[in-house]
Amino acid sequence: MKPKHNKAKRDQILDRGVSTIEEAKDWFARQHIEEIECVVPDLAGVARGKIMPVRKFLGSPSMNLPLAVFYQTITGDFPEFEGAVNAVQSDTDIFLTPDFATLAAVPWAQDPTAQVIHDAFHPDGRPVEEAPRQVLRRVLALYADKGWHPIVAPEIEFYLVDRNTDPDYPLKPPIGRSGRPETGRQGYSISAVNEFDALFEDMYEYSERQGLEIDTLIHESGVAQMEINLQHGHPLELADQVFMMKRTIREAALEHEIYATFMAKPMANEPGSAMHIHQSIVDKKGRNLFSDEDGAESAMFHGFIAGQQTYLPAIMAILAPYVNSYRRISRDSGAPVNTQWGYDNRTCGLRVPPSGPNNRRVENRIPSSDANPYLAIAASLAAGYLGMVQGLKPSEPVSIDAGARGIELPRSLSDSLRLFVACQPLVEILGPTFCAAYDRVKQAEYETFMRTISPWEREFLLLNV
């Protein structure tokens, strides 16, 4: 792995410090930027927006898009809007304003190109509640009102797979530099990572040029399954980094004629892919509020865990957002299937890693890697917040195989959505307009899936029923 740059050196390399349109103009000139990608993450975490010449962007950095971008399903369709909260109209225009703190190069572009993430607003200046960045900001504002500041560190798992242009065929491991695919699981193998050294060198270069702070890269337990760990930090900044990192990994893989996929369960006989989220809370002086002055576990720590235990089933629709996500939630799959917690116990949905009082944290191991990082972080923090303000108490920690207790989480997207919309405390925190939009989009995606006949049905039902 390449050594990390310290922050000052990294900012020097990136030529950072842009916060206004005038500073952006100077930055574009120094970087010889010709085009800019103006992006906004949609409900799926897909980058939507416009590409324009820099001169046009500088003339008017705010642009408009239809509100419908936040109602588009992963298949490209749109649900019915009739009866939605606030009489939503899909053709209503919204306005996107750049967050210049996210300005970075697009290192894989043919011509000098930049990218900047935008926030969405209505014409009267109100934030668009359906926008994932706004959902996360809404949750963080509740913490800020209490003088609390969450810190998160995501871990993202993904598979490298051979190019696949026919969805009827199962995915296969890619060919590495040895000329052979992996034939067995190579968890934590350095040589298995080295099979794709050229790809990862490009990924590191692209990441450095965008300011993405990779902590570690490892080979996970599945065939050609990898994991990227990011440095801990502010939740919105880390959600931005996951959003950009997914795109970076896909682009680097495509340049080497293979695919990188963040599907939760891309191959039937391999482990699923997760997006674990490490979480802690500090005060304005940086003191970890999960620990008392004497280093003991605080009431806030126990309340945060209890909130996650209580509300995990209701936020599963966000943590596991697709029908494929629930193929990962099965016993003996390596994924946690429960709401239990324990010390360094990876069979629990909530793990407390070994650490001293200053680094005490809770790892939510439930989210799958296909989750929108803004929404997954927002939902997880919302659950912990409710546990703290409601004074909830956690169950006893589990020191044995928590999977033996059985599956304690919803097993399908439809079940998860019912729990999601019925949980009024979460709806109030995340926003009723967002929750209604999210439910509409996911219901539409589920109906699309139900119109598809699977090979299993043809194999076992065609001539037997």
C-alpha positions in Angstrom: 0.0 0.0 0.0 1.2 3.5 -0.7 2.0 5.7 2.3 -0.6 8.3 3.2 0.2 12.0 2.9 -0.3 14.1 6.0 -3.1 16.6 5.7 -0.9 19.6 5.0 1.0 17.8 2.3 -2.2 16.4 0.8 -3.8 19.8 0.6 -0.6 21.2 -1.0 -0.8 18.4 -3.7 -4.5 19.0 -4.2 -4.1 22.8 -4.3 -7.0 23.0 -1.9 -8.6 25.9 0.0 -11.4 26.8 -2.4 -14.6 28.2 -0.8 -15.9 30.9 -3.2 -16.5 31.3 -6.9 -13.5 33.7 -7.2 -11.2 31.1 -5.5 -12.7 28.5 -7.8 -11.9 30.6 -10.8 -8.2 30.8 -9.8 -8.2 27.1 -9.1 -9.5 26.3 -12.5 -6.9 28.5 -14.1 -4.0 26.8 -12.2 -5.3 23.4 -13.0 -6.1 24.2 -16.6 -9.6 22.9 -16.2 -11.8 23.0 -19.3 -15.0 21.2 -18.2 -16.7 20.7 -14.9 -19.1 17.9 -13.7 -21.8 19.4 -11.5 -23.1 16.4 -9.6 -25.7 15.7 -7.0 -26.2 12.2 -5.3 -29.7 10.8 -5.8 -31.5 8.4 -3.6 -29.5 5.5 -4.9 -26.2 7.3 -4.5 -25.9 7.7 -8.3 -24.3 10.9 -9.6 -26.8 13.0 -11.4 -26.3 16.5 -12.9 -24.7 18.3 -15.8 -21.4 18.6 -17.5 -20.5 22.1 -18.8 -17.6 24.3 -19.9 -15.9 26.1 -17.1 -16.6 29.5 -18.6 -20.4 28.7 -18.4 -20.1 27.5 -14.8 -18.2 30.6 -13.7 -20.9 32.7 -15.3 -23.7 31.0 -13.4 -22.5 28.3 -10.9 -26.1 27.6 -9.7 -28.0 25.4 -12.1 -31.5 23.9 -12.2 -32.7 20.3 -12.5 -36.2 18.7 -12.2 -37.1 17.5 -8.7 -37.7 14.2 -10.4 -34.0 13.3 -10.1 -34.8 12.4 -6.5 -37.7 10.2 -7.5 -35.9 8.1 -10.2 -35.6 4.4 -9.6 -32.5 2.4 -10.1 -34.1 1.1 -13.3 -34.6 4.7 -14.6 -38.3 4.7 -14.1 -40.5 7.0 -12.0 -43.2 6.1 -9.5 -46.6 7.7 -9.4 -46.5 11.1 -7.7 -50.2 11.5 -7.0 -50.8 11.7 -3.2 -47.2 12.2 -2.3 -46.3 14.5 0.5 -46.7 18.2 -0.3 -48.3 17.4 -3.6 -44.9 16.7 -5.2 -44.8 17.5 -9.0 -42.0 15.7 -10.8 -41.5 18.5 -13.3 -40.9 21.2 -10.6 -37.5 22.8 -10.9 -35.0 22.8 -8.1 -31.7 24.7 -7.9 -28.3 23.2 -7.2 -25.6 25.2 -5.5 -22.0 23.9 -5.5 -20.2 23.0 -2.3 -16.7 24.2 -3.2 -15.2 22.2 -0.4 -15.8 19.1 -2.6 -14.1 20.6 -5.7 -11.6 18.1 -7.1 -10.1 16.9 -10.3 -11.6 14.0 -12.4 -8.3 12.2 -12.8 -9.6 9.6 -15.3 -11.1 12.2 -17.7 -9.5 12.6 -21.2 -9.5 16.4 -21.0 -8.7 18.4 -17.9 -12.0 18.1 -15.9 -13.2 19.0 -12.4 -16.1 17.8 -10.3 -18.0 19.4 -7.5 -20.9 18.1 -5.4 -24.0 20.3 -5.1 -26.7 20.8 -2.6 -30.3 21.1 -3.7 -32.7 24.0 -2.9 -36.3 25.0 -3.9 -36.7 28.4 -5.6 -37.7 30.0 -2.3 -34.4 28.8 -0.7 -35.7 25.8 1.3 -33.4 22.8 1.2 -34.8 19.9 -0.8 -35.8 17.3 1.8 -35.5 14.4 -0.6 -31.8 15.1 -1.3 -29.6 12.6 0.6 -27.0 15.3 1.6 -29.9 17.2 3.2 -31.1 14.2 5.1 -27.7 13.7 6.6 -27.4 17.4 7.4 -30.8 17.3 9.1 -29.6 14.5 11.5 -26.3 16.2 12.1 -28.2 19.4 13.1 -29.9 17.5 15.9 -26.6 16.4 17.2 -25.2 19.9 17.0 -28.1 21.3 19.0 -27.0 19.0 21.8 -23.3 20.0 21.5 -22.5 16.5 20.1 -20.3 15.9 17.1 -20.5 12.4 15.5 -17.3 10.8 14.0 -17.6 8.0 11.5 -15.3 5.7 9.6 -16.8 3.6 6.8 -15.4 0.3 5.5 -16.5 -0.6 2.0 -16.4 -4.1 0.5 -16.6 -4.8 -3.2 -15.9 -7.5 -5.8 -13.7 -7.4 -8.8 -15.4 -9.5 -11.5 -14.9 -10.3 -15.2 -16.7 -8.2 -17.7 -20.3 -9.3 -18.0 -22.5 -7.9 -20.8 -25.3 -10.5 -20.5 -27.2 -10.3 -17.2 -28.5 -13.9 -17.8 -25.0 -15.2 -17.1 -23.5 -15.4 -13.5 -20.6 -13.3 -12.6 -17.1 -14.7 -12.6 -13.8 -13.7 -11.0 -11.5 -11.7 -13.3 -8.1 -12.7 -14.7 -5.2 -11.3 -12.6 -1.6 -10.6 -13.7 -0.8 -14.3 -13.5 -3.3 -15.0 -16.3 -5.5 -17.0 -14.0 -8.6 -16.2 -11.9 -8.8 -17.0 -8.2 -10.1 -20.5 -7.7 -10.4 -20.4 -3.9 -11.0 -17.8 -1.2 -7.8 -15.8 -0.3 -8.8 -13.8 2.7 -6.1 -11.2 3.7 -3.8 -12.6 1.1 -1.2 -10.0 -0.1 -0.4 -12.0 -3.2 -4.1 -12.1 -4.2 -4.2 -8.3 -3.9 -0.9 -8.1 -6.0 -2.7 -9.9 -8.8 -4.4 -6.5 -9.5 -1.5 -4.2 -8.6 -1.8 -2.1 -11.7 -5.5 -1.4 -11.0 -4.9 -0.5 -7.4 -1.9 1.8 -8.3 -4.3 3.7 -10.5 -7.0 3.7 -7.8 -4.5 5.1 -5.3 -3.3 7.8 -7.7 -6.9 8.8 -8.5 -7.8 8.9 -4.8 -4.8 11.1 -3.9 -5.7 13.6 -6.7 -9.2 13.8 -5.2 -8.2 14.0 -1.6 -9.8 10.6 -0.7 -8.1 9.4 2.5 -7.6 5.6 2.2 -6.5 4.0 5.5 -6.1 0.4 4.4 -6.8 -2.0 1.5 -7.3 -5.7 2.2 -8.5 -8.8 0.4 -11.7 -9.9 2.0 -12.9 -13.5 2.4 -14.7 -13.8 -1.0 -13.0 -14.7 -4.3 -11.6 -11.3 -5.6 -13.4 -9.5 -2.9 -11.7 -6.4 -1.5 -12.2 -3.9 1.3 -11.3 -0.2 1.5 -11.1 1.4 4.9 -11.4 5.2 5.0 -9.9 7.5 7.7 -12.4 8.6 10.4 -13.9 12.1 10.2 -17.0 14.3 9.9 -20.0 12.3 8.6 -20.8 14.5 5.6 -17.2 14.6 4.5 -16.9 10.8 4.8 -20.2 10.2 3.0 -18.8 12.4 0.2 -15.7 10.3 0.1 -17.6 7.1 -0.1 -19.7 8.5 -2.9 -16.6 9.6 -4.8 -14.6 6.4 -3.9 -17.2 4.1 -5.4 -17.0 6.0 -8.7 -13.2 6.0 -8.5 -13.0 2.2 -8.0 -15.4 1.5 -10.8 -13.5 3.8 -13.2 -10.1 2.3 -12.3 -11.5 -1.2 -12.9 -13.0 -0.3 -16.2 -9.6 1.0 -17.4 -8.3 -2.5 -16.8 -11.2 -4.1 -18.6 -12.9 -5.6 -15.5 -15.8 -4.5 -13.4 -15.9 -3.5 -9.7 -19.3 -4.1 -8.2 -20.8 -3.0 -4.9 -23.8 -5.3 -5.1 -24.6 -6.8 -1.7 -24.6 -10.4 -3.1 -23.2 -10.5 -6.6 -22.3 -14.3 -6.5 -24.5 -17.0 -5.0 -21.8 -19.0 -3.3 -19.6 -16.1 -2.1 -20.0 -13.9 1.0 -21.9 -10.7 0.6 -20.4 -7.2 0.7 -20.9 -4.8 3.5 -20.4 -1.1 4.4 -19.5 -1.2 8.1 -19.8 2.1 9.8 -17.7 2.9 12.9 -19.4 5.6 15.0 -18.4 7.7 18.0 -19.4 11.1 19.4 -17.2 13.9 20.7 -17.8 17.3 22.3 -16.5 20.5 20.9 -13.2 19.9 22.6 -12.8 16.5 21.0 -13.5 14.4 24.1 -15.1 11.1 23.4 -18.6 11.2 25.0 -18.8 7.4 24.9 -16.4 7.4 27.9 -16.8 9.0 31.3 -14.0 11.0 32.9 -12.7 7.8 34.6 -12.6 5.9 31.3 -15.7 3.8 32.0 -18.5 3.4 29.5 -20.9 6.3 29.6 -24.7 6.4 29.7 -24.5 7.9 26.2 -22.6 4.9 24.9 -25.2 2.5 26.2 -28.0 4.7 25.0 -26.5 4.9 21.5 -26.2 1.1 21.3 -29.8 0.7 22.6 -31.1 3.0 20.0 -29.4 1.1 17.3 -30.8 -2.2 18.6 -34.3 -0.7 18.8 -34.4 0.9 15.4 -32.2 -1.3 13.2 -35.2 -3.2 11.8 -36.9 0.1 10.9 -33.9 1.4 9.0 -33.2 -1.8 7.2 -34.9 -0.3 4.1 -32.0 2.2 4.0 -29.2 -0.1 5.1 -30.3 -2.9 2.7 -32.0 -0.9 -0.1 -32.5 -3.5 -2.9 -34.0 -7.0 -3.2 -30.5 -8.3 -3.7 -29.4 -6.8 -0.4 -31.5 -9.4 1.5 -29.6 -12.3 -0.1 -26.7 -11.3 2.2 -28.9 -11.4 5.3 -28.9 -15.2 5.8 -27.5 -17.5 8.3 -24.0 -19.0 7.7 -23.3 -16.2 5.2 -20.7 -14.4 7.3 -23.0 -11.4 7.7 -24.6 -10.5 11.0 -28.4 -11.2 11.0 -29.3 -9.8 14.5 -29.5 -6.7 16.6 -27.2 -8.0 19.3 -24.1 -6.2 20.5 -20.8 -7.5 21.9 -17.1 -6.7 22.5 -15.0 -7.6 19.4 -17.8 -10.1 18.4 -18.2 -10.1 14.6 -21.3 -12.3 14.8 -23.2 -9.4 16.3 -24.9 -6.7 14.3 -23.2 -4.1 16.6 -19.6 -4.7 17.5 -17.5 -2.7 20.0 -13.9 -3.0 18.7 -11.0 -3.2 21.1 -9.9 0.3 22.0 -9.0 2.7 24.9 -11.5 5.2 26.3 -10.5 7.9 23.8 -11.3 5.7 20.8 -14.4 3.9 22.1 -16.8 3.4 19.2 -19.6 1.3 17.9 -19.4 -0.6 14.6 -22.7 -1.0 12.8 -22.1 -4.2 10.7 -25.5 -4.4 9.1 -25.3 -2.0 6.1 -24.6 -3.5 2.8 -22.2 -1.9 0.3 -25.0 -1.1 -2.1 -26.4 1.4 0.4 -26.4 5.2 -0.3 -23.6 6.4 2.1 -25.4 9.6 3.0 -28.6 7.8 3.9 -26.9 4.8 5.7 -24.9 7.1 7.9 -27.9 9.4 8.6 -30.1 6.5 9.5 -27.6 4.8 11.7 -26.8 8.1 13.6 -30.6 8.8 13.8 -31.1 5.4 15.5 -28.3 6.1 18.0 -29.6 9.6 18.7 -33.1 8.3 19.5 -31.6 5.8 21.9 -29.7 8.6 23.8 -32.5 11.1 24.0 -35.1 8.5 24.9 -32.8 7.0 27.6 -33.0 3.5 26.2 -31.0 0.6 27.8 -29.2 -2.0 25.7 -29.5 -5.8 26.2 -26.6 -7.6 27.8 -23.5 -8.0 25.5 -23.2 -11.3 23.7 -19.9 -13.2 23.9 -20.9 -16.3 22.0 -22.2 -16.8 18.4 -25.0 -14.3 18.1 -26.2 -16.0 14.9 -27.4 -18.9 17.0 -30.3 -16.6 18.1 -31.7 -16.7 14.6 -32.5 -13.9 12.2 -33.8 -10.8 13.9 -33.9 -8.5 10.9 -36.4 -8.2 8.1 -35.8 -10.7 5.2 -37.3 -8.7 2.3 -37.4 -5.1 1.0 -41.2 -5.1 1.3 -41.1 -6.1 5.0 -38.5 -3.4 5.7 -40.5 -0.7 4.0 -43.5 -1.4 6.1 -41.4 -1.1 9.3 -39.7 2.1 7.9 -42.8 4.1 7.2 -44.5 3.0 10.4 -41.7 4.2 12.6 -42.9 7.7 13.5 -39.8 8.8 15.5 -37.5 8.0 12.5 -39.9 9.6 10.1 -39.8 12.8 12.1 -36.0 12.8 12.3 -35.3 11.9 8.7 -38.1 14.1 7.3 -41.6 13.0 6.2 -41.1 14.3 2.7 -37.9 12.2 2.3 -39.5 9.1 3.8 -42.5 9.3 1.5 -40.3 9.8 -1.5 -38.0 6.9 -0.5 -40.9 4.6 0.1 -42.4 5.5 -3.3 -39.1 4.8 -5.1 -38.4 1.5 -3.4 -41.9 0.3 -3.8 -41.6 1.0 -7.6 -38.3 -0.9 -7.7 -39.8 -3.9 -5.9 -42.7 -4.0 -8.3 -40.2 -4.0 -11.2 -38.4 -6.9 -9.7 -41.6 -8.9 -9.2 -42.2 -8.7 -12.9 -39.0 -10.6 -13.6 -39.0 -14.4 -13.7 -35.9 -16.0 -12.3 -33.9 -19.0 -13.5 -34.8 -20.7 -10.1 -38.5 -20.5 -11.0 -38.0 -21.9 -14.5 -35.8 -24.7 -13.2 -37.9 -26.0 -10.3 -41.5 -24.9 -11.2 -41.7 -25.2 -15.0 -42.4 -28.9 -15.1 -42.9 -29.8 -11.5 -46.0 -27.9 -10.4 
